[in-house]
């Protein structure tokens, strides 16, 4: 489940919500995010503040830049300094070296992958950076030593179940077996679950981070030993089940999935956290790009300046413009919209949206209160007709 957030939401936006935003259409022949320095970041066992470095191929604003990692021991992302993304790693008390994958995204461009490796506490014989204790030879009479002939099993602990998230812990019977674990809607077949995992792995192959799907799974998704992860893209009032796939040393599936008990997410609470997206006029990109060099890429687009208005107990918010008429909450349920906005939307007080003339869009937005509960979804249908633009001299007030 660790990397579910990074990729699948973008697929669901295109397929389920119908996103078609020309502002995020860029040339992907070379990456827009360029790593600066080492893409493997190491940390000691204590809690620490770290950072990854990057540069952008161009300074044009194609949408939000953000980092994503499903491991709960990495948190507190900070984007305040250009070229640097700061984050915090919590103290490693697991007794083993642990690793995480961070995907750095820029709009719809392929993510750049960084690895974070944190050592275990000093004196732990499992930590190669702390060989203070000599390795003890295997004792064949040790009653606590796992029997390799015993069937491998995994016990799942599910905790902190909320409307859209849950913590899943996997406890294997042995620490020498590679496996991948996650949680998904109850009732899905092994074929569907494998297809989901392999679709995630295919993204790493497409980025050149792995030669094939099997290698990608073994490098970025499978692991050994006890661990836990935060599942953040769940739907309210839905049955879920934790599951795992076991792999041999060559990355082949071994047997059917191992599944835990079904758990149910509660219904979502609608918070008193409201958001409105305010817009009044739009402009012709052909004219804007002649007067404002920063908008040189605006030719052919309709530019819609928007701003955010919050009421109630709203603390955070997300919004974006998606292609098509998504104003019907039955056809485009709030839960689906919210899950997409969390990973696709922007969270800035104002911006300029690049849209196509004479094309139907829906501006979607949602706010969240201090208890991480979401308010009602804002929906506004927009069609920017050619010929209705405001004079270009009024564009400067929105910069």
N, C-alpha and C positions, 0 to 999 in steps of 0.2 A: 504493500500500500504506500510505501514511502514516496514514490515518484508519480503517483496517480495524478496529482494536481498539475504537474508540469505540462502534460501533453494532452490528456483526454478531454479536458474542458475545451480546448481550442477546436478539437474535432467536433464536439457536441454543439458548439456555437454555430459552425458552418452547416452542420447537418440538421440540427433540431431547431435552431433559432433563425438560421438563414442570414448570417452576417455576410455583408458584401460591401465593405467600406473601402473606397478607393484611396482614402488617406493612408491606409496601411499597405497599399500595393507598391512594392518596391522591387528593385532588381536583386534577386537572390543568387546571382552568379558568384558573388563573393560575400563573405559575412559582413554584416554591418557592425557587429560587435567584435572587437579585436582584443584578445587577452593581452595584458601587459604583465610581464614577469611570469612566475611559475604558476601553473594551473593546479598544482598540488600544494595545499596549504596544510602545514603541520602545526599541532598544538600539544602542549603538555597536558597532564591530567587535571590541572586546576582550571577553574572557570577563568575565561579570558575574553578580551575584546580583540577580534581579528578583522581583517579586511581582504577583499579581492580587488584587483586593479583591472581596468579596462579602458579602451578608447573606442569612439564611434567613428566609422568611416566618413560619415558626413554629419554635420550639425543640424540638418533639417529635422523637424519634429514629425516623425511618423507614428507617434503614439507613445505609450508608457514603457519605461525601462524598469524591470523588476527582477528580483532573484526569487527562486522557489526551491524549497527543500522540504521533504516530508518528515524529516527527523525532528522530534520534539526537543532534542538537546541543542539545536541550533535555532536562534531566535533573534528578535530585536534588530530587524533590518534598518539600515540608515543610508539614505540616498542623498543626504544634504551636500556632499562634496562631489563635484563632477569628477568622473574617472575612478571613483572609489565607492564600493559598497561595503559598509561596515556591518558586523554581526557579532553575536555573543555565543560562545560555546559554554555549556554548563560543565561543572566538574564531572569527571568520568569516575564513577564509583562502581562500574560494572565488573571490574576485575579483568577486562580484556581490552585490547586495542579496538577502537571502533572507527568506522569510516562512514562518510555521507557524501552524496552527490548533490551539488548545487547547480541548477540550470539558470543562467542569466539570459533574460529575454529582452528583445527590443521590438515592440510592435509584433508583427506577424513573422519576423525573421526567425530562422532556426536558432535554437538556444546554444550558447557556449557553455560547455560543461567544465566545472571545477570540482576537485575532490578535496574533502577536508578529512584529515587523518589525525585522530587524537589518541595519545598514548594512555596506558593504564597507570594506576598509582605506582609509586616507587616500590621496588621489591617484589612486584608481581612476576612470577616466573613465566607467565604467558606474554609479557611485554618485552619485545626484543630490544627496546630502548632502555630497559631497566634490568639488566642481568645480575642483580645483586644476589639473588638466591640461586644456588646451583640447581640445575635440573635434576630431579630425582628419577632414578630408573623405574621402569614399570614394575609393579609388583603383581605377579599373576594371581596371588592369593588375596589381593585387595578386594573386600566384599563390595566396595563402592564403585569399582571399576565397571563400566558398561560392558555387557556381553555383546560382542558383534553379531552373534547368532540370534539375538533377540530381535523381534520385529521393531523397526523404528516407529516411533509415535511422536505426536506433538500435542501438547495441551494448550488451549487458548484461554486467556483471561481477557474479558472485555470489561472496560470500566469507563467512567465519565461519559456515559452515553447522553448526548444532547440531540437536538432536532437535526443538526447537520454535521455532527462529528461524533467520534468515539475513539477511545484509546484501545488498541488491540496489542496484546502481548503474546508472543509465541514462546513456549517452553519445550524444547526438544528433549527426547529421552537420551540422546547422545549429542556430543558437540563435534563429531567428525563427519557429519552429513550435511551436504549442501541442500538448501531449500529456499523457496520463495513463498512469502505469505502476504495475504491481503484480506480484504473483506468486500463482499459485493452482495447484490440483491439475492435473497434466497430463491432457489429454484432454477438457477442458471446451470447449464450442463458444463462438464469439464471442457468440452470443445469451445464453448463460448468463453469460459474463463481463460483457457490457453490463448484463444484468439486475442483477447484483451491484452494479456501479458506480451504476446509477440508483437502486437501493434505498438506498444511502448518501446520494445527493443528495436523495432524497425526505425524509429526516430533516431536512435543513436547510430544505427548503421548509415542512415541518410546523412548524418552530420559528419561521418567519417571517424566517429569515436570508437567504432568496433567493426571488424571485417564482415561479420555475419550476425544473424539474429541469435544463434546459440551462444556466441562469444559475448554478445551484449547482455544477455540474460545472466550469464555466469559472472560477468564483471560488475554490472551495475545493479542487479536486482537480487540475485541469490546470495545467501550467506550462511553462516553456521552459528550455533549457539543461541542463547536466550536473548531476546530483544523485544522492544515494543515500538510502536509507531502511532502517530495521530492520524486518523482518517478524517479528512476535512470536507469531502465533497459528497456527503450523504444527503438523502432526502428525508424530510420529516414524515412521521407516521408510516414507516416502511420497514419490512422485515429484511434483515441482513444476516449473513453468516460468514464467520472467519474461515479461511481455507488456506491450504498450502500445497505446493507441488514439490516433490523431491527429485533431485537430479543425481545422476552418476558423475564420475570424474570427467566424462567427456561432454557433459551438458545435455544428456538425453533424459527425458522424463522417465521416472521409475514408478510405474503403477498409477492408480487413480489418485485423485486429490484427497487430502486429509481435511476433514471439515469439523468445525466445532459446533456449539449450540447456537441456534438462531437467537438473535436479539432484535429488539424493535425500537426504532427511534420515536421519541414522543412527537406530538403535534407541535408545530411552531407557534410561538407566542408573537402576536403582532404588536410591536412596540410603538410607543408614542414618539417616533422619530421620523419626521417627514422631510422629504426633499422635493424641490421643484427645480427644473432646468428652465432658465429664463432666456428667451431669445426674441429679437424684435425685427431684425432685418438681415439680409444676406447680400453678398457681393460677388462680382464676376472675377474669377481668378485670373483671367487674361489681363484685366486692368490692374488688379492688385500687384501682380508680379512685376509690372513695369515701374511701379513707384516704391515698392518695398522689397529690397533684395533678399530678405530673409524668407520671402514667399515665392522664390524663383520657381519652385516646383508646383505652383498653384494653377498654372495654365490649364485651361479646359475644365476646371472644377468650379463648383459653387461653394463659396466660403460662408459658413454660418457661425458667427460668434455666439458663444453660450456662456452663461454664468450660473452659479449654484446659489440656491436659497434654501436654508435649513430652518426648521421649526421643531419645537418639542425638545426631547432629550437626545438629539442627533449628535454623535461624536465623529463617526467616520461615514464615508459614503462612496458610491461608485456610480458611474454613468458612462454611456456610449451610444452611438447611433448605429442601428442594425438595419439591414435591407429588408423591405417588405412591411406589411401591416401586421404588427404584433400587439395591437391594442386589445385583443380579445383574450382575457385571462383563462378562458377555457381551452382555447387552442394553444396558447403560450402560457402555461401555468406559472404562478409567481415563483414557485420553488425552482423551476428550471431557469427562469430569468435570473434569479438571485445567484444561483450557482455559476452561471455564465458571467454575470457582472463582476463577481468577486475576482475572477482571474483575467477578465478581458477589459473591464472598465478602467477609467482614469479617476483619480481622486485629487483633482486640482480645482481651485475656486473658479477658474475661467479658462477657456481654451477656444480655438477656432477649429471647427469640424470641416473636413474636406468631403464634399458630397457631389454626386452627379446631378446635373440639371434634369428636371422632368422625371425624376425617379422617386419612388415611394420609399421612405425610411420611417423607422420608429425610434425615437429617443427614449431609452429606458434608463431608470435610475432607482437606487434604493439607499436608504440610510440605516445606520446601526447605532444602538444606544450603548451606554457604558457597560451594560450586562451582556453585550454581544448578541442582542436580539434585534431583528430587522423590522422596520416599519413597512408601510404599504409601498408597493411598487409604483413609481411614476411612469406613465406612458404617454407619449405625444407623437402623433403621426405628422410627418413633415414631407411636403413635396415642394421643392424649390423650382419654380417655373422660370424658364429663360425669358428675359424681358422684364422681370419684376425686381431686378437687383437695385440696390441703393447706389447713389453716386460714390465713386471710389474715394472722394475726399473725406467721407465720413468714416472710413475704415480705421483711421489712426486712433480714434477714441477707444478702440478695443484692444490696443497693444499694451 
